[in-house]
Amino acid sequence: MSNALLEKAKTLEPMNPNKSTALFGGESSGILNWNDIAYPHWYKMYKRLIGNYWQADEINMNDDLRQFATLTDAERDTYLKVIGLLSTLDGPQTRTALLLSLYATDPSVQSIMAVIAQQEAVHNESYSYVLSSIVSLDEQNEAFQLGRTDPILLKRNEAIIRQYNAFVEEPTIENTLKTMVYTSLLEGMFFYSGFAFFYHLARQNKMVGTSTMISYINRDELEHGRFIAELFRATLAENPDLNTAEFTDWVYSRFSESVDLEIEWSQYVLADIDGIDLDEMAGYIKYRANKMLRMMGLSEIYPEHTENPMKWIRAYADNFDGTKTDFFEQKSRQYTKTSDLNGFDDL
């Protein structure tokens, strides 16, 4: 089963049950009754996702337009490179979410992935929006070329590209799971050196409009990462033939490799930014990797990095600690569109 090609889920098969018999490769009528799904708590995830609705042009970029010219040359260069990175990562996520939904036979997964795909499309639009607000069209286009031309970024993204394309060419259960692993890495770790740069600027009361937008994206990505991790665990449980030491070792190897690449990228793109400790950043990347592994039901691989070494970032980016408090019961300042992100002295 793990090596057999999946067929795209039928749109409507009334003779099949409404509750899917499997997440992938199962049978379902195609009728979605949220009160009769295989994993009932996923309805809460769906509700959280749609509760995050926002649009890029809700964010006022006037101050950022004025401030961009006052940034150092290194800050301006890094700003454009990081936007290029984020757009390179988020662009394929829209399509990958849609592709996963095409092969999912559980209609609740199809709906959740549709929301995730829509949010990824908004993220990609937002990068165009912020750049169009502050730089010329030529500079915008140059930033969006980085994913195709920058050698460090190409090296950093090579493994993601390879696995995403493997899923397109061979949509097996195994490639579905492997694609979820890279999606988890994307949502939960690959973005974070970029996010940290914008939060670092906001700490200095610079480019606060951009950091507000990044906070919205960050919130979405945390929810995406949470769902993909659960989908991975559930799919693996439904396919115990793949729950082997060999596959687990593959996951750990991909995480270790990805951490090394992310650290290399962060040291390249943040090297000339005053106030960012690159060793601390490396520790934060390992900390994020540990968190994503735990969410996927696996063990930490960096036992010396179980605590967040960049505690200041909590003012901008919530995270999952397994606490009893619901993630969105805590009204974080960065998620209130009218809030002022300047006063973090008390955090």
PyMOL commands that set and color helices and strands:
alter all, ss='L'
color gray80, all
select helices_A, chain A and resi 42-50+56-58+62-68+73-103+107-134+137-149+151-169+173-190+192-203+208-238+240-242+245-269+278-295+311-315+333-335
alter helices_A, ss='H'
color red, helices_A
deselect
rebuild
show_as cartoon
